[in-house]
C-alpha cells in the first residue's frame, strides 16, 4: 500500500545538481617526452641530450608549459660538456708532457 501523505510535513525538494568538475590538467604537454629523453641522453651523450632538451624546452615554452626535465637536461648537458672539455685538455697536456720527457732513442 501507499503511505499516506501528511499535509503538515512539506515535501523534500530534490537535491541540486552537482557543480561541474573543473578540467583536469593534461598529463602530457608538448615536449614532455622529448624533455625526458633529453635528460636521459644528457647523462650518457651530453651533446645530443643538450640539443634534445633545448628543442623540448622550446616546444613547451611555445605551448605555455614549464618543462622541468628539459631544463635539467640542459643544465646537465652543459655541465658534462664542460667537464669533458676540461678532462680532454688535461689529458692532452699530460700526454704531451709524457711524450716530451720520454727518450725514444732505443
Helices and strands as residue ranges (DSSP letters): H 32-44, H 46-63, H 68-101
